[in-house]
Each structure stands twice: as C-alpha cells, then as structure tokens.
Amino acid sequence: MYIWDHIRHRRGFAVHSPFMYGVVRRAMMPRRIVGSRRELYDALVALGTDRRSATRIQNLHTHLGYEQWTIDSAVDEGLVVVSPNCPAEQVCKLADTLAEGQGQATLVVLHYRNKGQKALAERLVAEHQSMSGSKRDFTFLVYGRALPKQHIIL
C-alpha cells in the first residue's frame, strides 16, 4: 500500500495546490524537454547537474513562462539557479533581493552531493513566505506570486 501512495503522490495526486499541481504535471513529470528552448538545460549539464534534474529545471522555467534565467546572480523576473559552489552569503543576498523585488521570480538551489547547500536550502524554505518545493537534487522557492506558505516534497 505504501508504494501505491508514493506513486500516486509522484504523479500529482494529493497535491491540493493548483499551482503546484501544474508544476508537477508540466515540469517534473515529463522525461523530455517541453518546448524548443534548451539553453538552461545545456548550462546546467555543463555545470555538472544530472540530465534528469536539468530537464526538470528547464521545464520549470518553460512552465512558469519566464524569459530570463541566470546562474549565481540576480534577475528581476525569471529563474535564478544557485550552483553548489555558490557561497552561502551570496545565496542569502539573492534570496533577499528576490523577496524585495516587484517581479515574479523563482530561486532554484542545487544541492546534489552537498549537505551544506541542502541545509541552507532548508533554512531558506523555513524563512520563505510563499510556495516552495524540493526534489532530491534541488529546491525551488517561488517569489512574487500570491501563493500560500507551503513546502511540498515532490
């Protein structure tokens, strides 16, 4: 019975937020890149991210309708990816900048094989005032949308 519940949850069932349900169905479930853009995917693979996580992050970028993305630097509206090599002080500054900004942005913290970065991501989630989610290799925090404070482990 436990396996059935886990499979159902992975497919998006029992996710009661319409926003997060869309993220699960359109960004986390597809095994291929959705859309024609793949620049972010290529940059993430070059950074050392596994192909599955890079596909999910590229699909998240596409699903949320962002035009811009950066790695280890701030952007007004778009996806901000934090690499495992980024210092904790810089990650906190990026999170504060996105929280104060007027645009819609999402911070993705890559924490594969880095316990310190994972602990930092957990601290950011605890301080975050909106929706967030995490997979085994990354955590994402959504800024600038009217969403309830909720963290979903996907």
C-alpha positions as a Markdown table, in Angstrom:
| # | Residue | x | y | z |
|---|---|---|---|---|
| 1 | Met | 0.0 | 0.0 | 0.0 |
| 2 | Tyr | 2.9 | 2.4 | 0.7 |
| 3 | Ile | 4.3 | 2.0 | -2.8 |
| 4 | Trp | 0.9 | 2.8 | -4.3 |
| 5 | Asp | 0.6 | 6.0 | -2.2 |
| 6 | His | 4.1 | 7.1 | -3.2 |
| 7 | Ile | 3.4 | 6.5 | -6.9 |
| 8 | Arg | 0.1 | 8.4 | -6.7 |
| 9 | His | 1.9 | 11.4 | -5.0 |
| 10 | Arg | 4.7 | 11.4 | -7.6 |
| 11 | Arg | 2.0 | 11.7 | -10.3 |
| 12 | Gly | 0.5 | 14.8 | -8.8 |
| 13 | Phe | -2.4 | 13.2 | -6.9 |
| 14 | Ala | -3.0 | 14.5 | -3.4 |
| 15 | Val | -1.3 | 17.8 | -4.3 |
| 16 | His | -4.0 | 20.3 | -3.5 |
| 17 | Ser | -2.5 | 23.5 | -4.8 |
| 18 | Pro | -3.5 | 24.1 | -8.4 |
| 19 | Phe | -0.2 | 26.0 | -8.9 |
| 20 | Met | 2.0 | 23.1 | -7.6 |
| 21 | Tyr | -0.2 | 20.5 | -9.4 |
| 22 | Gly | 0.7 | 22.3 | -12.7 |
| 23 | Val | 4.4 | 22.3 | -11.7 |
| 24 | Val | 4.3 | 18.5 | -11.0 |
| 25 | Arg | 2.3 | 17.7 | -14.2 |
| 26 | Arg | 4.1 | 20.0 | -16.7 |
| 27 | Ala | 7.6 | 20.4 | -15.2 |
| 28 | Met | 8.5 | 17.5 | -13.0 |
| 29 | Met | 6.8 | 14.5 | -14.8 |
| 30 | Pro | 7.9 | 14.9 | -18.5 |
| 31 | Arg | 11.0 | 13.0 | -19.2 |
| 32 | Arg | 11.9 | 15.2 | -22.2 |
| 33 | Ile | 12.3 | 19.0 | -22.5 |
| 34 | Val | 9.0 | 20.7 | -23.1 |
| 35 | Gly | 9.3 | 23.4 | -25.8 |
| 36 | Ser | 12.1 | 24.3 | -28.1 |
| 37 | Arg | 14.4 | 26.2 | -25.8 |
| 38 | Arg | 17.2 | 24.3 | -24.1 |
| 39 | Glu | 19.9 | 26.9 | -23.2 |
| 40 | Leu | 19.3 | 26.5 | -19.5 |
| 41 | Tyr | 19.4 | 22.7 | -19.8 |
| 42 | Asp | 22.8 | 22.9 | -21.6 |
| 43 | Ala | 24.2 | 25.3 | -19.0 |
| 44 | Leu | 23.1 | 23.0 | -16.1 |
| 45 | Val | 24.6 | 19.9 | -17.7 |
| 46 | Ala | 27.8 | 21.8 | -18.2 |
| 47 | Leu | 27.7 | 22.8 | -14.5 |
| 48 | Gly | 27.5 | 19.1 | -13.5 |
| 49 | Thr | 23.8 | 18.7 | -12.9 |
| 50 | Asp | 22.4 | 15.3 | -13.9 |
| 51 | Arg | 20.3 | 15.2 | -17.1 |
| 52 | Arg | 17.0 | 14.4 | -15.3 |
| 53 | Ser | 17.3 | 17.3 | -12.9 |
| 54 | Ala | 18.4 | 19.7 | -15.7 |
| 55 | Thr | 15.3 | 18.6 | -17.7 |
| 56 | Arg | 13.0 | 19.3 | -14.8 |
| 57 | Ile | 14.5 | 22.7 | -14.2 |
| 58 | Gln | 14.3 | 23.6 | -17.9 |
| 59 | Asn | 10.7 | 22.5 | -17.9 |
| 60 | Leu | 10.0 | 24.6 | -14.7 |
| 61 | His | 11.4 | 27.6 | -16.5 |
| 62 | Thr | 9.2 | 27.0 | -19.5 |
| 63 | His | 6.1 | 26.2 | -17.5 |
| 64 | Leu | 6.3 | 29.4 | -15.4 |
| 65 | Gly | 6.7 | 31.4 | -18.6 |
| 66 | Tyr | 10.0 | 33.0 | -17.7 |
| 67 | Glu | 12.1 | 34.7 | -20.4 |
| 68 | Gln | 15.3 | 35.1 | -18.4 |
| 69 | Trp | 17.5 | 32.9 | -16.3 |
| 70 | Thr | 20.8 | 33.3 | -14.5 |
| 71 | Ile | 23.2 | 31.2 | -12.6 |
| 72 | Asp | 24.5 | 32.6 | -9.3 |
| 73 | Ser | 23.3 | 36.1 | -10.0 |
| 74 | Ala | 20.1 | 38.1 | -9.6 |
| 75 | Val | 17.4 | 38.8 | -12.2 |
| 76 | Asp | 14.3 | 41.0 | -11.9 |
| 77 | Glu | 11.9 | 38.4 | -13.4 |
| 78 | Gly | 12.9 | 34.8 | -14.2 |
| 79 | Leu | 14.7 | 31.8 | -12.9 |
| 80 | Val | 17.7 | 32.2 | -10.6 |
| 81 | Val | 19.8 | 29.0 | -10.3 |
| 82 | Val | 22.3 | 28.7 | -7.4 |
| 83 | Ser | 25.1 | 26.3 | -8.0 |
| 84 | Pro | 26.5 | 24.1 | -5.2 |
| 85 | Asn | 29.7 | 26.2 | -5.3 |
| 86 | Cys | 28.0 | 29.5 | -4.6 |
| 87 | Pro | 28.9 | 30.9 | -1.1 |
| 88 | Ala | 26.1 | 30.9 | 1.5 |
| 89 | Glu | 26.3 | 34.7 | 1.9 |
| 90 | Gln | 25.7 | 35.2 | -1.8 |
| 91 | Val | 22.7 | 32.8 | -1.7 |
| 92 | Cys | 21.1 | 34.7 | 1.2 |
| 93 | Lys | 21.6 | 38.0 | -0.7 |
| 94 | Leu | 20.0 | 36.6 | -3.8 |
| 95 | Ala | 17.0 | 35.3 | -1.8 |
| 96 | Asp | 16.6 | 38.8 | -0.1 |
| 97 | Thr | 16.9 | 40.5 | -3.5 |
| 98 | Leu | 14.1 | 38.3 | -4.9 |
| 99 | Ala | 11.9 | 38.7 | -1.8 |
| 100 | Glu | 12.2 | 42.5 | -2.1 |
| 101 | Gly | 11.7 | 42.7 | -5.8 |
| 102 | Gln | 8.4 | 43.5 | -7.6 |
| 103 | Gly | 8.6 | 40.9 | -10.3 |
| 104 | Gln | 7.9 | 37.2 | -10.4 |
| 105 | Ala | 11.0 | 35.0 | -9.9 |
| 106 | Thr | 11.9 | 31.6 | -8.8 |
| 107 | Leu | 15.1 | 30.6 | -6.9 |
| 108 | Val | 16.4 | 27.1 | -7.5 |
| 109 | Val | 19.1 | 25.9 | -5.1 |
| 110 | Leu | 21.1 | 22.9 | -6.5 |
| 111 | His | 22.2 | 20.8 | -3.5 |
| 112 | Tyr | 23.2 | 17.4 | -5.0 |
| 113 | Arg | 26.1 | 15.9 | -3.0 |
| 114 | Asn | 26.4 | 19.0 | -0.9 |
| 115 | Lys | 25.0 | 18.7 | 2.6 |
| 116 | Gly | 25.8 | 22.3 | 3.5 |
| 117 | Gln | 23.9 | 23.6 | 0.5 |
| 118 | Lys | 20.9 | 21.4 | 1.4 |
| 119 | Ala | 20.9 | 22.7 | 4.9 |
| 120 | Leu | 21.0 | 26.2 | 3.5 |
| 121 | Ala | 18.1 | 25.4 | 1.2 |
| 122 | Glu | 16.1 | 24.1 | 4.2 |
| 123 | Arg | 16.8 | 27.3 | 6.1 |
| 124 | Leu | 15.6 | 29.4 | 3.2 |
| 125 | Val | 12.4 | 27.4 | 3.0 |
| 126 | Ala | 11.8 | 28.0 | 6.7 |
| 127 | Glu | 12.2 | 31.7 | 6.2 |
| 128 | His | 10.3 | 31.9 | 2.9 |
| 129 | Gln | 6.8 | 33.4 | 2.8 |
| 130 | Ser | 5.3 | 31.6 | -0.3 |
| 131 | Met | 5.2 | 28.3 | -2.1 |
| 132 | Ser | 8.3 | 26.1 | -2.3 |
| 133 | Gly | 9.1 | 22.6 | -3.4 |
| 134 | Ser | 12.0 | 20.2 | -3.4 |
| 135 | Lys | 13.3 | 17.2 | -5.2 |
| 136 | Arg | 16.3 | 15.0 | -4.2 |
| 137 | Asp | 18.8 | 17.3 | -6.1 |
| 138 | Phe | 17.3 | 20.8 | -5.9 |
| 139 | Thr | 14.9 | 23.0 | -4.0 |
| 140 | Phe | 12.9 | 25.8 | -5.6 |
| 141 | Leu | 11.3 | 28.9 | -4.0 |
| 142 | Val | 8.7 | 31.0 | -5.8 |
| 143 | Tyr | 8.7 | 34.8 | -5.3 |
| 144 | Gly | 6.2 | 37.4 | -6.4 |
| 145 | Arg | 3.1 | 35.3 | -6.7 |
| 146 | Ala | 0.1 | 35.3 | -4.3 |
| 147 | Leu | 0.6 | 31.8 | -3.0 |
| 148 | Pro | 0.2 | 30.4 | 0.5 |
| 149 | Lys | 3.3 | 29.4 | 2.5 |
| 150 | Gln | 3.6 | 25.8 | 1.8 |
| 151 | His | 6.5 | 23.4 | 1.1 |
| 152 | Ile | 5.9 | 20.3 | -0.9 |
| 153 | Ile | 8.4 | 17.5 | -1.3 |
| 154 | Leu | 8.0 | 16.1 | -4.8 |
